[in-house]
């Protein structure tokens, strides 16, 4: 029997489906379609940035609070609680006005954070490091489908009325079905009886984790700003909400198609080289979006979707490549870093867009990804120098 055949593929598949369905509702509709709805309702850049920041703040609270919740009640119940919290946020939104929309934003984000850390910590404990790149790449590819499906629904059904809230809530609830078929739970006594010793601080701050954290910072800043403010960037250029949703669907298509190659590339050439390539690609795609030419806009949206998702994939890859004893701790470190940065991204970009216009959104992205590329290049040179001295 091979090592691959001994893996609990039934539970790995079920937990991946939980992420996939929940991501369509919580992220696809909550973080991508709702900003389009808000733009239609006249929200300006600073308030749209505040709404996005509140979503990421809720996610951060969820990430921080989940380990204790899962330890007490089990990962399965923690995931279920996260789904219901987001559904409550979707249910509140149609009945309230600004500034109470911020409460709905917080709940949608908090539910996503609880589901994210509880579900993925459970999932990646089941996968040995030799398979981490491929499993992470497959998982991120499937959850990236949310970024295609939700905007496509918005194009098909329109975003007026209550459609975003109904669809978001229903997709989120549908994740309960595969959750019921997942076997075992990190709360099981058997799991705790065989849990390894806690990770040391050295394992948390290895070069791979440091680069993973840097990638999480830049990825969070860019993703938080882009998802919350892209509809205002496109409306400032005279692009309709339907065409904006189509560009978001292309963004999601790039995210879905690029994660498997990114995971494969990280397994082949290492984290630093893959981060460098992704950073250059992000800068090029941002420049394409600044051109007032439809093919360039389409190509830029597709490529930027791939590399924006890749930053999170690579940060998670860094954590998933840790020893089992350090994995849960490093996963929380990476996800909290990414989410905390995502709070600041839309606040900074929203202020910049208010002062200097919509293009400030993409100039912020270009500056950040070039800085990350420089960090990755420096780490590659240090590694090559060390190897040449052996």
C-alpha positions as CSV (number, residue, x, y, z in Angstrom):
1,X,0.0,0.0,0.0
2,X,1.4,3.4,-1.0
3,X,1.6,6.4,1.3
4,X,-0.9,8.2,-0.9
5,X,-3.5,5.4,-0.6
6,X,-3.2,5.5,3.2
7,X,-4.3,9.2,3.3
8,X,-7.9,9.8,4.5
9,X,-9.0,11.1,1.1
10,X,-12.7,10.8,2.1
11,X,-12.3,13.5,4.8
12,X,-9.8,15.5,2.8
13,X,-12.4,15.7,0.0
14,X,-15.3,16.5,2.3
15,X,-13.4,19.4,4.0
16,X,-12.3,20.7,0.6
17,X,-16.0,20.8,-0.5
18,X,-16.9,22.6,2.8
19,X,-14.3,25.3,1.9
20,X,-15.5,25.5,-1.8
21,X,-19.3,26.0,-1.0
22,X,-18.7,28.3,1.9
23,X,-16.2,30.4,-0.1
24,X,-18.8,31.0,-2.8
25,X,-21.2,32.5,-0.2
26,X,-18.9,34.1,2.4
27,X,-16.2,35.4,0.1
28,X,-17.7,35.4,-3.4
29,X,-20.9,37.2,-2.5
30,X,-19.7,38.7,0.8
31,X,-16.4,40.2,-0.4
32,X,-16.8,40.5,-4.1
33,X,-20.5,41.1,-5.1
34,X,-21.5,43.2,-2.1
35,X,-19.0,46.0,-3.0
36,X,-20.8,46.2,-6.4
37,X,-24.1,46.5,-4.6
38,X,-22.7,49.2,-2.4
39,X,-21.3,51.1,-5.4
40,X,-24.8,51.0,-6.9
41,X,-26.1,52.5,-3.7
42,X,-23.7,55.5,-3.9
43,X,-21.1,54.6,-1.2
44,X,-18.0,56.7,-1.7
45,X,-14.4,55.3,-1.6
46,X,-13.7,56.1,2.2
47,X,-16.9,54.4,3.3
48,X,-16.5,51.5,0.9
49,X,-13.0,51.1,2.3
50,X,-14.3,51.1,5.8
51,X,-16.9,48.5,4.9
52,X,-14.2,46.2,3.5
53,X,-12.0,46.9,6.5
54,X,-14.8,45.9,8.8
55,X,-15.2,42.6,6.9
56,X,-11.5,41.8,7.3
57,X,-11.7,42.9,11.0
58,X,-14.4,40.4,11.6
59,X,-12.3,37.8,9.9
60,X,-9.4,38.6,12.1
61,X,-11.5,38.3,15.3
62,X,-12.8,35.0,14.0
63,X,-9.3,33.7,13.3
64,X,-8.0,34.7,16.8
65,X,-11.0,33.3,18.6
66,X,-11.4,30.0,16.7
67,X,-8.5,27.9,18.3
68,X,-10.1,28.1,21.7
69,X,-13.6,27.5,20.3
70,X,-12.3,24.4,18.4
71,X,-10.4,23.1,21.4
72,X,-13.5,23.3,23.5
73,X,-16.2,22.1,21.1
74,X,-14.3,20.5,18.3
75,X,-13.5,21.6,14.7
76,X,-16.8,20.4,13.3
77,X,-18.9,22.6,15.5
78,X,-16.5,25.5,15.1
79,X,-16.9,25.3,11.3
80,X,-20.7,25.1,11.6
81,X,-20.7,28.1,13.9
82,X,-18.7,30.1,11.3
83,X,-21.2,29.3,8.6
84,X,-24.2,30.4,10.7
85,X,-22.5,33.7,11.8
86,X,-22.0,34.7,8.2
87,X,-25.6,33.7,7.3
88,X,-26.7,36.1,10.1
89,X,-24.7,38.9,8.5
90,X,-26.4,38.3,5.1
91,X,-29.8,38.2,6.8
92,X,-29.3,41.6,8.6
93,X,-28.0,43.5,5.6
94,X,-31.2,44.1,3.6
95,X,-33.1,45.4,6.6
96,X,-30.6,48.0,7.7
97,X,-28.9,51.2,6.4
98,X,-25.5,52.7,6.8
99,X,-23.7,52.6,9.3
100,X,-25.4,49.4,10.5
101,X,-24.2,47.7,7.3
102,X,-20.9,47.6,9.2
103,X,-22.4,45.1,11.6
104,X,-23.4,42.8,8.7
105,X,-19.9,43.3,7.3
106,X,-18.3,42.3,10.6
107,X,-20.5,39.1,10.9
108,X,-19.8,38.0,7.3
109,X,-16.1,38.3,7.9
110,X,-16.1,36.8,11.3
111,X,-17.9,33.7,10.1
112,X,-15.5,33.3,7.3
113,X,-12.5,33.6,9.7
114,X,-14.0,30.9,12.0
115,X,-14.7,28.5,9.1
116,X,-11.3,29.2,7.5
117,X,-9.0,28.4,10.4
118,X,-11.1,25.6,11.9
119,X,-11.6,23.8,8.6
120,X,-8.2,24.3,7.0
121,X,-6.3,23.5,10.2
122,X,-8.3,20.2,10.4
123,X,-7.6,19.6,6.7
124,X,-3.9,20.2,6.6
125,X,-3.2,18.1,9.7
126,X,-4.2,15.1,7.5
127,X,-1.7,15.9,4.7
128,X,2.0,15.0,5.0
129,X,4.5,17.7,3.8
130,X,5.4,15.7,0.7
131,X,1.9,16.3,-0.7
132,X,1.4,19.8,0.8
133,X,2.1,21.8,-2.4
134,X,-0.3,19.7,-4.5
135,X,-3.1,19.5,-1.9
136,X,-2.8,23.2,-1.1
137,X,-2.8,24.0,-4.8
138,X,-5.9,21.8,-5.4
139,X,-7.7,23.2,-2.4
140,X,-7.0,26.8,-3.4
141,X,-8.0,26.1,-7.0
142,X,-11.4,24.8,-5.9
143,X,-12.1,27.7,-3.4
144,X,-11.0,30.1,-6.1
145,X,-14.1,29.0,-8.1
146,X,-16.0,31.2,-5.8
147,X,-14.5,34.2,-7.5
148,X,-15.9,33.0,-10.8
149,X,-19.3,31.7,-9.6
150,X,-20.4,34.6,-7.5
151,X,-19.7,37.4,-10.1
152,X,-21.2,35.2,-12.8
153,X,-24.4,34.9,-10.8
154,X,-24.3,38.7,-10.4
155,X,-24.1,39.1,-14.2
156,X,-26.9,36.6,-14.8
157,X,-29.3,37.7,-12.1
158,X,-28.3,41.3,-11.6
159,X,-27.2,42.8,-8.3
160,X,-30.3,44.9,-7.6
161,X,-32.6,43.9,-4.8
162,X,-31.8,41.1,-2.3
163,X,-30.2,38.6,-4.7
164,X,-26.6,39.0,-3.2
165,X,-27.9,38.3,0.3
166,X,-30.1,35.3,-0.6
167,X,-27.5,33.7,-2.7
168,X,-24.7,34.4,-0.3
169,X,-26.7,32.9,2.6
170,X,-27.8,29.8,0.6
171,X,-24.3,28.9,-0.7
172,X,-22.9,29.4,2.8
173,X,-25.5,27.0,4.3
174,X,-24.9,24.4,1.6
175,X,-21.4,23.8,3.1
176,X,-23.1,22.1,6.0
177,X,-23.8,19.1,3.8
178,X,-20.2,18.0,3.1
179,X,-19.3,18.9,6.7
180,X,-21.6,16.1,7.9
181,X,-19.6,13.6,5.9
182,X,-16.1,14.5,7.2
183,X,-14.8,11.7,9.5
184,X,-13.0,12.4,12.8
185,X,-12.4,15.7,14.4
186,X,-9.4,17.5,15.9
187,X,-11.4,17.5,19.1
188,X,-11.4,13.7,19.3
189,X,-9.6,12.3,22.4
190,X,-7.4,10.1,20.1
191,X,-6.2,13.2,18.3
192,X,-5.1,14.9,21.5
193,X,-3.5,11.7,22.9
194,X,-1.1,11.6,20.0
195,X,-0.6,15.3,19.4
196,X,3.1,16.2,19.2
197,X,4.8,18.7,21.4
198,X,4.2,22.4,20.8
199,X,6.3,24.1,18.3
200,X,9.4,26.0,19.3
201,X,9.8,29.7,18.4
202,X,12.6,28.8,16.1
203,X,10.4,26.7,13.9
204,X,7.9,29.5,13.7
205,X,10.5,32.0,12.4
206,X,12.4,29.9,9.9
207,X,13.3,31.6,6.6
208,X,10.3,29.9,4.9
209,X,7.9,31.2,7.6
210,X,9.5,34.7,7.4
211,X,9.0,34.8,3.6
212,X,5.5,33.4,4.1
213,X,4.7,36.2,6.5
214,X,6.0,38.8,4.1
215,X,3.9,37.3,1.3
216,X,0.9,37.3,3.6
217,X,1.4,41.0,4.5
218,X,1.6,42.1,0.8
219,X,-1.1,39.7,-0.3
220,X,-3.4,40.9,2.4
221,X,-2.9,44.6,1.7
222,X,-3.5,44.0,-2.0
223,X,-6.4,41.7,-1.7
224,X,-8.2,43.8,0.9
225,X,-7.9,46.9,-1.2
226,X,-8.8,45.3,-4.5
227,X,-11.9,43.3,-3.5
228,X,-13.3,46.3,-1.6
229,X,-12.6,49.1,-4.0
230,X,-12.3,47.6,-7.6
231,X,-15.9,48.5,-8.3
232,X,-15.1,52.2,-7.6
233,X,-12.0,52.0,-9.8
234,X,-14.1,50.7,-12.7
235,X,-17.0,53.1,-12.2
236,X,-14.5,56.0,-12.2
237,X,-13.4,54.8,-15.7
238,X,-17.0,54.6,-16.9
239,X,-17.3,50.8,-16.8
240,X,-20.8,49.6,-16.0
241,X,-21.6,47.4,-13.0
242,X,-22.3,44.4,-15.4
243,X,-18.9,44.8,-17.1
244,X,-17.3,45.2,-13.7
245,X,-18.8,41.9,-12.6
246,X,-17.5,40.3,-15.8
247,X,-14.0,41.6,-15.0
248,X,-14.3,40.2,-11.5
249,X,-15.4,36.8,-13.1
250,X,-12.2,36.9,-15.2
251,X,-10.3,37.8,-12.0
252,X,-11.8,34.7,-10.4
253,X,-11.0,32.5,-13.5
254,X,-7.4,33.5,-13.2
255,X,-7.4,32.7,-9.5
256,X,-8.9,29.2,-10.2
257,X,-6.6,28.3,-13.0
258,X,-3.3,29.5,-11.6
259,X,-3.2,27.8,-8.1
260,X,-2.4,24.3,-9.3
261,X,0.6,25.5,-11.4
262,X,1.6,27.8,-8.5
263,X,1.6,24.8,-6.0
264,X,3.5,22.7,-8.5
265,X,6.1,25.5,-9.1
266,X,6.6,25.9,-5.4
267,X,7.3,22.2,-5.1
268,X,9.8,22.4,-8.0
269,X,11.7,25.7,-7.5
270,X,10.9,26.6,-3.9
271,X,9.0,29.4,-2.2
272,X,11.3,32.3,-2.9
273,X,11.5,31.8,-6.6
274,X,7.8,31.4,-6.9
275,X,7.1,34.5,-4.9
276,X,9.5,36.5,-7.1
277,X,7.7,35.3,-10.3
278,X,4.3,36.1,-8.8
279,X,5.4,39.6,-7.8
280,X,6.6,40.5,-11.2
281,X,3.4,39.1,-12.8
282,X,1.3,41.2,-10.3
283,X,3.1,44.4,-11.3
284,X,2.6,43.6,-15.0
285,X,-1.1,42.8,-14.6
286,X,-1.7,46.0,-12.6
287,X,-0.1,48.1,-15.4
288,X,-2.4,46.3,-17.9
289,X,-5.4,47.3,-15.9
290,X,-4.3,51.0,-16.1
291,X,-4.6,50.9,-19.9
292,X,-7.9,52.0,-21.4
293,X,-8.1,49.1,-23.8
294,X,-10.6,46.2,-23.4
295,X,-8.2,43.3,-24.2
296,X,-5.6,44.8,-21.8
297,X,-8.3,45.1,-19.1
298,X,-9.4,41.5,-19.6
299,X,-5.8,40.2,-19.6
300,X,-4.9,42.2,-16.6
301,X,-7.9,41.1,-14.6
302,X,-7.2,37.4,-15.4
303,X,-3.5,37.6,-14.5
304,X,-4.0,39.7,-11.4
305,X,-6.6,37.3,-10.2
306,X,-4.1,34.4,-10.5
307,X,-1.3,36.1,-8.7
308,X,-3.4,37.8,-6.0
309,X,-4.7,34.4,-5.0
310,X,-1.2,33.0,-5.4
311,X,0.1,35.2,-2.6
312,X,-2.3,33.6,-0.1
313,X,-1.6,30.1,-1.6
314,X,2.1,30.6,-1.1
315,X,1.7,32.0,2.4
316,X,-0.4,28.9,3.3
317,X,2.1,26.7,1.5
318,X,4.8,28.1,3.9
319,X,2.7,27.1,6.9
320,X,1.7,23.7,5.5
321,X,5.4,22.9,4.8
322,X,6.1,23.2,8.6
323,X,6.7,20.2,10.8
324,X,3.4,18.8,12.1
325,X,4.2,20.1,15.6
326,X,4.4,23.7,14.3
327,X,1.8,23.6,11.5
328,X,-1.3,24.7,13.5
329,X,0.7,27.5,15.1
330,X,2.2,28.7,11.8
331,X,-1.1,28.5,10.0
332,X,-2.6,30.8,12.6
333,X,0.4,33.1,12.3
334,X,0.1,33.3,8.5
335,X,-3.7,33.7,8.4
336,X,-3.7,36.4,11.2
337,X,-0.9,38.3,9.4
338,X,-2.8,38.1,6.1
339,X,-6.1,39.2,7.5
340,X,-4.6,42.0,9.7
341,X,-3.0,43.4,6.5
342,X,-6.3,43.1,4.6
343,X,-7.9,45.5,7.1
344,X,-5.3,48.2,6.3
345,X,-5.3,47.7,2.6
346,X,-8.7,49.2,1.8
347,X,-8.3,52.0,4.3
348,X,-5.1,53.2,2.7
349,X,-6.3,52.7,-0.8
350,X,-9.7,54.3,-0.1
351,X,-7.9,57.4,1.2
352,X,-5.5,57.5,-1.7
353,X,-8.4,57.1,-4.2
354,X,-10.2,60.0,-2.5
355,X,-7.2,62.2,-2.8
356,X,-5.6,61.2,-6.1
357,X,-8.3,59.3,-8.1
358,X,-9.1,55.7,-8.8
359,X,-5.7,54.8,-10.2
360,X,-4.2,55.0,-6.8
361,X,-5.7,51.5,-6.1
362,X,-3.3,49.9,-8.6
363,X,-0.3,52.1,-8.0
364,X,-0.4,50.9,-4.4
365,X,-0.5,47.3,-5.6
366,X,2.5,47.9,-7.9
367,X,4.6,49.4,-5.1
368,X,3.8,46.6,-2.7
369,X,4.5,43.7,-5.0
370,X,7.8,45.2,-6.2
371,X,8.9,45.4,-2.6
372,X,7.9,41.8,-2.0
373,X,9.8,40.7,-5.1
374,X,12.9,42.5,-3.8
375,X,12.6,40.6,-0.5
376,X,12.3,37.2,-2.4
377,X,15.2,38.1,-4.6
378,X,17.4,38.9,-1.6
379,X,16.5,35.5,0.0
380,X,17.3,33.7,-3.2
381,X,20.8,35.3,-3.3
382,X,21.4,34.5,0.4
383,X,20.4,30.9,-0.2
384,X,22.7,30.6,-3.3
385,X,25.6,32.2,-1.4
386,X,25.2,29.7,1.4
387,X,25.0,26.8,-1.0
388,X,28.1,27.8,-2.8
389,X,30.1,27.8,0.5
390,X,29.2,24.2,1.3
